[in-house]
């Protein structure tokens, strides 16, 4: 067969290429060495398998090759030429001196961890770039990764497929294209594909580089494909103990059966793979999480066994406290999933195995709380995910007045069950730092309960209950920190003017630190205040201190990431928020930060993937649709953006965000009367409630009313972090960037 195809090519391409010998062959075709007669250079010519070529068809092949030929990236092998010769589809690439990853694996079997992660990072970078250009590779495997000059190069984009091609705007073929050992479940099923298909395949490759074999093997391709669809892979660290624990967690997530359970982008997968946290944290460009021997634990929401359902706030508070205590015990060795992700499993029907896989953890803690009068009983059990075995179970009975001692006792017992030594002095210091009056603590828990709802009413009640807590105990540091947080989020959600809420937030944070200089919550609160104020360098030092105290504290990570964006350091922001995502993979807040980072960097495809994921997580929320719409508008897709806003008709008259965004879209589309009507809604609402300057600014931008826009902007005293980032980076403001008055505002 080889000689027949080689002879046909030699004859058909005789005037352009001198065919020499076969270099390689695979399920999709053969590669031949040749000489480009016109340019006097050595090249590689790949010929597609005739059956594959027939399934693609000449029109589709030409369209895909044209797209692939436009790819220009340091880790992608470029295409020189392509065509159809004697019924054979071919494309031409440079002949690169080096070897394939398959050749190296055949020789070494397992690669050094550092080499494997570097190859993964470079391949992910190449694939992410291609996804941004609309291409999905569909056949990522060691044979298609070349190693040359100390770097990885991805090849065979000539058989990739456009995401906007085919039925439904996605990749779909009658016969699934790919290699069994690296095919995602959706690819096997012949379903629509996107970049997460390549993420799955790259995860299989990374697994093989570390473990010495792919995650699924078997005597026949059908058995391997069946495992991809239904079996869980062995943890990579059982095959390669030297693999850092976070690498195993990242691979577990990237190998999820459902695309929605994987990372949103390959850059996030790469960041999670190559991240190792250091105690100093948040050095510029820092992107590291975990270390050798670090294990991941999820604390599931404790069950309320009290007779009173109104005690739910107290039970949720106990869950939060356990997470907080455990995350501080031995942060270099124990990573604890944050509350927002854990809370999604409240009253879940999922098994421990499913939860462990979805969160990427080795251990799960579950239990219950019963409160009766001044007595409290907490029952907990520690479960190992791999075999669902109970490692430890215990019941603790205490008076309510001893709640802090109880929390310490439970956390310490769990740490010992995991055979971990406590951080020096931690065991003695926690209880004394927590002593406060029970009434203040009750109020504090209610404040946190309402604040965590992230609704206007929840924020109002959060302020009320935190104020009650500090009144009941003026020495209660965490209540002041909570008060700072709730005022902070009121700014972010545009519920209060920054010039009103920011001083209150700062006073509360600084008071908390006066009372307890080592309170991580307060350091993170102060860092967010400084970020709002436009003092990013000082904020960076504060966030670093927060992460020295608790490397697992997610708010310090995502706020630190936003602070990096204000410095223009998008790489540092991406790496830092990836650490938050590893600890809180189902958090809407983390996802919105990830989306915003890409949005302000004007990487709109990546931003959209995050905003759409939030829509999947919280379909009833209106504001993710607003972010999707704003992103589409930035791409010039105004009609689609307006349709996205109209998905929530009940909120169009109630949500200031949607009214403002709609005014912008309508104005840009030339529907000026409707845009002015939306602006009038904002003006009427502003007479009875706070309407932020950003909402008016969008309306004026849509109407191209520069005079009114600049009048609004000139009145801004404190833009706040999102306002400041919009002014500096958002394309909507491009029309006024050359105005001196606008430039002056950027210095506020």
Helices and strands as residue ranges (DSSP letters): H 2-12, E 17-26, E 29-36, E 41-48, H 50-56, H 58-69, E 79-85, E 88-94, E 99-100, H 101-108, H 113-132, E 135-136, G 142-144, E 145-148, E 151-154, G 157-159, E 161-162, G 167-169, G 180-182, H 185-188, H 195-211, H 221-230, H 236-239, H 245-254, G 259-261, H 266-273, E 295-299, E 303-304, G 309-311, H 312-329, E 334-336, H 339-342, G 343-345, H 352-359, E 363-372, E 375-384, E 389-399, G 400-402, H 403-417, H 426-434, H 438-451, H 456-472, H 477-492, H 498-515, H 520-533, H 536-549, H 554-566, H 570-583, H 588-600, H 604-617, H 623-634, H 638-645, G 646-651, H 656-668, H 672-685, H 693-702, H 706-714, H 720-729, G 731-736, H 740-745
